[in-house]
Amino acid sequence: MVEGVSLDRASAWFAELEPDDQADVLARLPEEWREKVLSSLEAEEREEVEELMAWPPDSAGGIMSPVAFRLPESTTCREAIEALQEQGDVEMVFYLYVESETGQLVGVVSLRNLLINPPSAKLNEIMSTDVVSVNAETDQEEVARIASHYDLLAVPVVDETHNLVGIVTIDDVIDVIREEAAEDLMKMAGVAEGYDPLANSAFEDLGARVRWLLVTLAAGLVLVEIISGFQTTLEENLILAGFIPVIMGLSGNVGIQAATITIQALASGRLALGGGIRDRILREGRVGFLLGLFFGSILRGWCVIRGQSVALGLAIGVSIALALVTAVIVGTTTPIFLKKLNVDPAVAAGPFVTTAIDLVGIMVYFSVVSAWPGL
C-alpha cells in the first residue's frame, strides 16, 4: 500500500492507528519506511511504539495497547465518569483499572458497576480486587486462553512490580485465536511454520512440505520390511493382505481422533499436566477397547459370511481390537508427552502420529495372526 505514496500521506494514515496497531504495521514495513515513519511521530508517541516493538511479537507485550483507562482508588464514581468523558484516546473502554497511591494495580471496575453505584461512592468501595492479569512476557496464546476462560473483554498487562503497563483488548485476542488456529492447522498438515502459499516460490513450497513427507516415506519403507517379514504367513493365508488397508485406516483414524481430543483438552486447560492425565488415558483406553470389540466383531462376522475358518475370523477380530486399543493409547499419550517437552502438541495430529500408528497397528496385526493357533 505504501508503494508510490508520499511519506506525509503514509504518516497521516499511520497517525490514525492505535499504538499497538502502529507497532504491528511498522513490523511489516520495509526498513527504510520504518525509520521514516517513526521519525515523523512525536517523541512520546514514538517512544510508546518503540517500547511495544521491543517485546516479542507473540507475547502479551507485543500485542498490548499501552493506553488504558486508569484512576486512583480514592476517586469517586462521579469523578471517574467525568474523567472518562474527557478521555478521547482510550481504545475500547471496557473496564476502569484502579491503582494504589504507589501505582500498583489493585482492582478493576466494570462500566456497569461505575454507572449503577452512587456518584459519591469511591472506586475502592466498589472495585473487584480479584484481578486476572498477565505479564508482558506471557505468550499470546496463553493470554487468549485466559480471556476466553474468564470471559474478559480486555486483559491487563503488569510488570514485575504489578504496575499496569497496558491491556490486551478483545480484538487482539480474536486475532491471536485466528492466527494460532491457522498455525495449528499447518502443523497438523505437516507444513513448516510460517508457510505462506501466496508468497513462496515452488522450490520454497517444496522445502516447507518435504520434511514430513520424507518421514512418511521412510515409515512406508519400514512397513514394507515389516510386511516382508511375514511373507510365509501371507502365502498361507492370502486374504490377510486384504485386511492391511483396513487395519491402517481404522487404527489411523481412531488414533487421530484420540490425539485431537487430547490436544483440544490441553489447549482449553481442561486437561492439566499436573492432574487428570491418568484418568484421560484410562478413559480413552476404554473407548479404544469398546471400538476394538465393535469393529473386531464386524470383521469376524464378515469372515464367517465369506466362508473363512473360525480361527481366521477370531485372529482378525482380536488383532483389530488390539490394534485400535494401541492406536488410542498412542494418540492420547503423544500430545501429553510433547507438551511436557514444551513442544506444540498440534504436531501430534500430523504425519508423525499417523505414521507411528500405522507402524504399530501393522505390527500388532501380523504378530497376532502369525501366532494364532490353527492358521
Stockholm file with secondary structure:
# STOCKHOLM 1.0

chainA/1-375         MVEGVSLDRASAWFAELEPDDQADVLARLPEEWREKVLSSLEAEEREEVEELMAWPPDSAGGIMSPVAFRLPESTTCREAIEALQEQGDVEMVFYLYVESETGQLVGVVSLRNLLINPPSAKLNEIMSTDVVSVNAETDQEEVARIASHYDLLAVPVVDETHNLVGIVTIDDVIDVIREEAAEDLMKMAGVAEGYDPLANSAFEDLGARVRWLLVTLAAGLVLVEIISGFQTTLEENLILAGFIPVIMGLSGNVGIQAATITIQALASGRLALGGGIRDRILREGRVGFLLGLFFGSILRGWCVIRGQSVALGLAIGVSIALALVTAVIVGTTTPIFLKKLNVDPAVAAGPFVTTAIDLVGIMVYFSVVSAWPGL
#=GR chainA/1-375 SS CCTTCCHHHHHHHHHTSCHHHHHHHHHHSCHHHHHHHHHTSCHHHHHHHHHHHHSCTTBHHHHCBSCCCEEETTCBHHHHHHHHHHCCSCSSCCEEEEECTTSBEEEEEEHHHHHHSCTTCBHHHHCBSCCCCEETTSBHHHHHHHHHHTTCSEEEEECTTCBEEEEEEHHHHHHHHHHHHHHHHHHHTTCCTTCCTTTCCHHHHHHHHHHHHHHHHHHHHHHHHHHHTTHHHHHHCTHHHHTHHHHHHHHHHHHHHHHHHHHHHHHHTSSBTTBSHHHHHHHHHHHHHHHHHHHHHHHHHHHHHTTCCHHHHHHHHHHHHHHHHHHHHHHHHHHHHHHHTTCCGGGGGSHHHHHHHHHHHHHHHHHHHHHSTTC
#=GC SS_cons         CCTTCCHHHHHHHHHTSCHHHHHHHHHHSCHHHHHHHHHTSCHHHHHHHHHHHHSCTTBHHHHCBSCCCEEETTCBHHHHHHHHHHCCSCSSCCEEEEECTTSBEEEEEEHHHHHHSCTTCBHHHHCBSCCCCEETTSBHHHHHHHHHHTTCSEEEEECTTCBEEEEEEHHHHHHHHHHHHHHHHHHHTTCCTTCCTTTCCHHHHHHHHHHHHHHHHHHHHHHHHHHHTTHHHHHHCTHHHHTHHHHHHHHHHHHHHHHHHHHHHHHHTSSBTTBSHHHHHHHHHHHHHHHHHHHHHHHHHHHHHTTCCHHHHHHHHHHHHHHHHHHHHHHHHHHHHHHHTTCCGGGGGSHHHHHHHHHHHHHHHHHHHHHSTTC
//
